Amino acid sequence: MIFGVVISALVALMHWYLWKRLIKDVTRKGWVRRAGSLAFVVLFLLVFATLTLGRGLPPEAARWFTWPGYIWFALAVYLFLVTAVLELPRLALRGWLRRRPLEATATTDAAPPVTPQAPERTAKPEVNESRRLFLARGTALVAGAASASLVGVGMANALGPPDLLRLPVPLRRLDPVMSGLRIAVVSDVHLSSLLGRSHTERIVRMINETEPDLVAIVGDLADGTPEDLGSAAAPLADLAPREGSFFVTGNHEYFADPEAWIRELDRLGVHTLRNERTTITRAGATLDLAGVTDVTGVNQGDPPDYDRALAGRTSNGPVVLMAHQPVQVDEATARGVDLQLSGHTHGGQMYPFHHIVSLAQPGLAGLSRVDDTWLYVSRGAGFWGPPVRVGAPPDISIMELRPESS
């Protein structure tokens, strides 16, 4: 409840600021300003309904207002950011906006007699209204054009096909027999009222075309329950890796019904690694694929248990750990995990929020090293909230494992 109140207050303040800069400052009193003010009230209510009701209703019922609501929300965020940056030139031109009143000039040849009088107060500079309107409207035009361009490009990125990334990963304990083993990593699909069955079908088709040995779905599959989104997830049954498809929970599963999703995925042939592991064998060589629940599961009696997931290992082969959040790599490193596969960050999704995400997670996107553990963070194949990705295109990643010496 507290989180909802804070978010509502921030959204309201953002709309008030935009109304002042984009409506009040660029119009004179009259029907145009009244119409613009009413439109901003309606848009605020649309965003409020989208953020509070969008996940609670069936996709068919929510779709008609979540699409315009999230698109306007993204546009409002960039309008706010660009307009805030443009406050700097506005301040620099503050003197240009003011003029002093014209001084009275003598109209007679003879100077009037000088009479003692009280000293006059210096007249305050007056605002040049035409210049003020010109600057306000120019600022609004620049902010609108820049924001619309960013959101347009961001929507094309978010709704288009994910990038297919291929990365070789050297593992120090990988037997040469296992060299070339391919793991398709996909995270943060986020099925919802905005992303449905066709989104899943495209992901499955792209993965199958790479002919992977394993598929690792690293959490946040859906923003809702199987009852509402089961048909959207159904194409996952068509995944055809040689060694199987595997899933670990993300934080969004715990916002809905994780137990129901685990049952549904099992029915579709996707096995959930719930603090457990499986061993992949090839010509006598082995690789352990383990998975832990998301840290959000702590609040629902389903916390990640790394020791349980890695217990009973009898081989010296490498360990690949599926864990939704990159921050879980500290536990992985302490237990000698060779490679951790994660998602959660969306690569920041909308620049400049990359910088905020980087403060909370040890990896934003891509492959990095944490002590002796490789950490790979997928940007995700979907999106959360606005259907917009700026500076963080969606991806599906094919990890090709190789011995470290090769």
KASULMO-V824796 format. One record per residue. N is the residue number from 1. PHI is phi in radians with two decimals (none if undefined). Layout:
# KASULMO-V824796
n=(N/N)
phi=(PHI/PHI)
This chain:
# KASULMO-V824796
n=(1/2/3/4/5/6/7/8/9/10/11/12/13/14/15/16/17/18/19/20/21/22/23/24/25/26/27/28/29/30/31/32/33/34/35/36/37/38/39/40/41/42/43/44/45/46/47/48/49/50/51/52/53/54/55/56/57/58/59/60/61/62/63/64/65/66/67/68/69/70/71/72/73/74/75/76/77/78/79/80/81/82/83/84/85/86/87/88/89/90/91/92/93/94/95/96/97/98/99/100/101/102/103/104/105/106/107/108/109/110/111/112/113/114/115/116/117/118/119/120/121/122/123/124/125/126/127/128/129/130/131/132/133/134/135/136/137/138/139/140/141/142/143/144/145/146/147/148/149/150/151/152/153/154/155/156/157/158/159/160/161/162/163/164/165/166/167/168/169/170/171/172/173/174/175/176/177/178/179/180/181/182/183/184/185/186/187/188/189/190/191/192/193/194/195/196/197/198/199/200/201/202/203/204/205/206/207/208/209/210/211/212/213/214/215/216/217/218/219/220/221/222/223/224/225/226/227/228/229/230/231/232/233/234/235/236/237/238/239/240/241/242/243/244/245/246/247/248/249/250/251/252/253/254/255/256/257/258/259/260/261/262/263/264/265/266/267/268/269/270/271/272/273/274/275/276/277/278/279/280/281/282/283/284/285/286/287/288/289/290/291/292/293/294/295/296/297/298/299/300/301/302/303/304/305/306/307/308/309/310/311/312/313/314/315/316/317/318/319/320/321/322/323/324/325/326/327/328/329/330/331/332/333/334/335/336/337/338/339/340/341/342/343/344/345/346/347/348/349/350/351/352/353/354/355/356/357/358/359/360/361/362/363/364/365/366/367/368/369/370/371/372/373/374/375/376/377/378/379/380/381/382/383/384/385/386/387/388/389/390/391/392/393/394/395/396/397/398/399/400/401/402/403/404/405/406)
phi=(none/-1.09/-1.04/-1.12/-1.13/-1.10/-1.09/-1.08/-1.13/-1.14/-1.13/-1.13/-1.11/-1.08/-1.18/-1.10/-1.10/-1.15/-1.05/-1.11/-1.39/-1.79/-2.05/-1.08/-1.29/-1.82/-2.26/-1.67/-1.02/2.67/-1.21/-1.11/-1.14/-1.12/-1.14/-1.11/-1.14/-1.10/-1.07/-1.19/-1.10/-1.10/-1.14/-1.09/-1.12/-1.12/-1.12/-1.04/-1.13/-1.12/-1.29/-1.72/-1.90/-1.02/-1.57/-1.52/-1.85/-1.01/-0.91/-1.11/-1.37/-1.47/-1.03/-1.20/-1.94/-1.27/-1.05/-1.13/-1.13/-1.25/-1.13/-1.14/-1.04/-1.10/-1.10/-1.13/-1.07/-1.28/-1.05/-1.10/-1.14/-1.18/-1.12/-1.10/-1.12/-1.27/-1.10/-1.12/-1.13/-1.07/-1.13/-1.13/-1.69/-1.05/-1.14/-1.13/-1.34/-1.93/-2.43/-1.53/-1.11/-1.10/-1.40/-1.17/-1.93/-1.22/-2.00/-2.14/-1.24/-1.56/-1.27/-1.18/-1.09/-1.45/-2.15/-1.06/-2.64/-1.15/-1.07/-1.34/-1.32/-1.19/-1.18/-1.24/-1.05/-1.69/-1.33/-1.39/-1.09/-1.16/-1.18/-1.08/-1.12/-1.05/-1.17/-1.11/-1.25/-1.11/-1.09/-1.11/-1.15/-1.11/-1.08/-1.14/-1.16/-1.13/-1.19/-1.10/-1.14/-1.08/-1.19/-1.08/-1.13/-1.10/-1.21/-1.07/-1.14/-1.20/-1.63/-1.43/-1.17/-1.10/-1.14/-1.77/-1.79/-2.08/-2.29/-1.37/-2.22/-1.42/-2.04/-1.16/-1.89/-1.36/-1.17/-0.94/-1.06/-1.49/-0.99/1.64/-1.09/-1.92/-2.01/-1.49/-1.89/-2.38/-2.42/0.86/-1.21/0.94/-1.06/-2.88/-1.21/-1.70/-2.15/-2.18/-1.05/-1.10/-1.10/-1.16/-1.04/-1.14/-1.09/-1.08/-1.09/-1.13/-1.18/-1.08/-1.14/-1.51/0.90/-1.36/-1.45/-2.37/-2.09/-2.04/-1.73/-1.74/1.51/0.96/-1.26/-2.58/-1.92/2.88/-1.70/-1.04/-1.03/-1.56/-2.12/-1.04/-1.17/-1.23/-1.48/-0.94/-1.07/-1.06/-1.13/-1.55/-1.05/-2.33/-1.33/-1.20/-1.89/2.02/-1.96/-2.36/-2.47/-2.22/-1.25/-1.94/-1.13/-1.28/-1.08/-1.36/-1.39/-1.99/-2.61/-1.06/-1.08/-1.15/-1.21/-1.09/-1.13/-1.14/-1.17/-1.05/-1.13/-1.50/1.53/-1.88/-1.55/-1.53/-1.60/-1.80/1.00/-2.61/-2.50/-2.39/-1.90/-1.72/-2.09/-2.53/0.90/1.53/-1.52/-2.28/-2.48/-1.69/-1.85/-2.02/-2.54/-2.19/-1.23/-1.30/-1.07/-1.10/-1.10/-0.98/-1.34/-2.16/1.20/-2.35/-1.33/-1.17/-2.24/-1.20/-1.12/-1.14/-1.12/-1.83/-1.20/1.38/-1.18/-2.03/-2.00/-1.77/-1.26/-1.25/-2.06/-1.91/-1.94/-1.65/-2.55/-1.01/-1.76/-0.99/-1.06/-1.30/-1.16/-1.06/-1.20/-1.16/-1.08/-1.13/-1.92/1.32/-1.17/-1.49/-2.56/-1.95/-1.86/-2.42/-2.48/1.34/-1.38/1.04/1.14/1.72/1.09/-2.26/-1.04/-1.72/-1.24/-0.91/-1.16/-1.23/-1.08/-1.10/-1.25/-1.75/-2.24/-1.32/-2.51/-1.64/-2.91/1.57/-1.73/-2.53/-2.03/-2.12/0.97/-1.69/-1.92/-1.36/-2.07/-1.99/-2.05/-1.40/-1.35/1.58/-1.73/-2.16/-2.72/-2.02/1.36/-1.04/-1.35/-2.43/-2.32/-2.05/1.34/-2.64/-1.12/-1.20/-2.62/-2.15/-2.02/-1.93/-1.60/-1.80/-1.44/-2.44/-1.09/-1.07/-1.33/-1.46)
